Amino acid sequence: LEFSRRWCVLSDGVLSYYENERAVTPNGEIRASEIVCLAVPLPDTHGFEHTFEVYTEGERLYLFGLESMEQAHEWVKCIAKAFVPPLAEDLLARDFERLGRLPYKAGLSLQRAQEGWFSLSGSELRAVFPEGPCEEPLQLRKLQELSIQGDSENQVLVLVERRRTLYIQGERRLDFMGWLGAIQKAAASMGDTLSEQQLGDSDIPVIVYRCVDYITQCGLTSEGIYRKCGQTSKTQRLLESLRQDARSVHLKEGEQHVDDVSSALKRFLRDLPDGLFTRAQRLAWLEASGGPCSPPVLDLVQCFSDTNQMNVHNLAIVFGPTLFQTDGQDYKAGRVVEDLINHYVVVFSVDEEELRKQREEITAIVKMRVAGTASGTQHAGDFICTVYLEEKKAETEQHVKIPASMTAEELTLEILDRRNVGIREKDYWTCFEVNEREEAERPLHFAEKVLPILHGLGTDSHLVVKKHQAMEAMLLYLASRVSDTKHGMMKFREDRSLLGLGLPSGGFHDRYFILNSSCLRLYKEVRSHRPEKEWPVKSLRVYLGVKKKLRPPTCWGFTVVHETEKHEKQQWYLCCDTQMELREWFATFLFVQHDGLVWPSEPSRVSRAVPEVRLGSVSLIPLRGSENEMRRSVAAFTADPLSVPSRCLRNWRYMAGDWNWFPESC
């Protein structure tokens, strides 16, 4: 770029630039009120050592350059103070790569776009909204989703974190594209260390999640899994893709071999600069021969050692040198890993109920894979099932191949796509498990794996995709409530074949219930201090409906099934006085069982089936507020595209200044 030297003055909210120091009339000026973004590129980005960029409402970009980093920093600070309002002054407390205002939608304010102030610093995106103080920063490398919705004229950047979703709209194309590129870069892996990776729950790299999930779904019965090496070229290409943007890599059976994936995972762990067991603590680990760090997937692998030939000892031989980076020269490394696998439950404080459910799910998948392979009618891991659209009729049935990794949401979209059904705003299409014998149905959670459900279906059960008529009301209830718990009176009846509560059989009885994030408690009456019964909430399956032969006192009931550690099923029936009560209880069950993730990010669902730019209803957590205030929220994210006129972007100015004087107003 060709820079022209100009004399610049910042005074009374106006940045003026002159031909030289003696000139009286400025060549041009930039009013602080017109500035929408201030960006600080890396040194030498524009062929000048230190630069900063100023974006204005008129879709203009001004580029300034200096020889001194200190002077550049001072000018950036002064310009930022001039155009950032007092509301967002907290954003100036630290250095930033990008600072400005953007239209957004978030929390409960989804009906219309508002203007917020944002700053990007490293991998953190900080925000200040008109209705509150500075937000908790979004950790971009921990995002669950980073996507672009809409067309080129009406783009929306969607950022999904575990408990909140933010929509940033592209009103001004020039500075929006700058924000988009900067955020995408900040959300990508930045280096080779663990802390520089895209991270998931518990700060575990997404690379590890992707590989472990694929191997768990497709490779647990593969002989020599983790011991056999994949093809070097395929392993290298896969690892490069994962390192670049693991979040966007989706491993699919048939496209990647399990040995290539396992080799990529081992290579990633082996190439960590400081190792998984850091150099500083490696000797202590080896001397102690045990400790709290080992890939949990190894426990599942050794559970299938009869098939895959990878028992604890063999796994330790493979992973000891990999995790400790010893090149097989220290036998203690294998012994440490062996001890960790053998004492997995105790060392990692694993919830035994969760572990049991996980093993059952994986066992179901493995059984179906083996059955499919033996029959020769399908590829290993695929299971053909019949799914109905809206109701069980011959003309509505669809035969679908169910891979091990398919979720209920993916199955729903598959069925709708086959029948060319478009998803519109406030269409809550869901896959239901229908039990005809019990006259009850259960909407599957969108992230629930379908294959284990099929394994447990009886001859009187089937899957149907239809609209969840109560979902909008449930989401609105979750958005407005102020507590994680739900309590109240309900009519209760246990299954006649089960004993234990001492209740007379043959009828419903009033009981008081309390549902919280960990358990469901039953009390004889409101004044009771001790519960008669208590069940872990995540071990319950809740179905809408109660079979008529039980003569339920109301038509608003649900059936609850609990499977004990001994695989004994307990079943009971609950009835509410009103439909709204039923929806509130069911919504709370979904909320606590799935950690608040009741409904998926809607744009990804809508954009697949409907050609128009339309973002449907979503369930959200507000970005701000205390723990009690951060409840799931929902509102119609109506089609409110901001009209972006087609503007010519040729009006760029490139300037440099003689920065040896600063007016007092700076």
Secondary structure, 3 states (H helix, E strand, C coil): CCCCEEEEEEECCEEEEECCCCCCCCCEEEEHHHEEEEECCCCCCCCCCEEEEEEECCCCEEEEEECCHHHHHHHHHHHHHHHCCHHHHHHHHCCCCEEEEEEEEECCEEEEEEEEEEEEECCEEEEECCCCCECCCEEHHHCCEEEEECCCCCCEEEEEECCEEEEEECCCHHHHHHHHHHHHHHHCCCCCCHHHCCECHHHCEHHHHHHHHHHHHHCCCCCCCCCCCCCHHHHHHHHHHHHHHHHHCCCCECCECHHHHHHHHHHHHHCCCCCCCCHHHHHHHHHHCCCCCCCCHHHHHHHCHHHHCCCHHHHHHHHHHHHHCCCCCCHHHHHHHHHHHHCHHHHCCCCHHHHHHHHHHHHHHHHHHHHHHHHCCCCCCCEEEEEEECCCCHHHEEEEEECCCCEHHHHHHHHHHHCCCCCCCCCCEEEEEEECCCCEEEECCCCCEHHHHHHHCCCCEEEEEEECCCHHHHHHHHHHCCCCCEEEEEEEEECCCCCCCCCCCCCCEEEEEEECCCEEEEECCCCCCCCCEEEEHHHEEEEECCCHHHCCCCCCEEEEEEECCCCCEEEEEEECCCHHHHHHHHHHHHHHHCCCCCCCCHHHHHHHHCCCCCCCCEEECCCCCCCCCCCCEEECCCCCCCCCCCCCCCCEEECEECCCCCCCCC
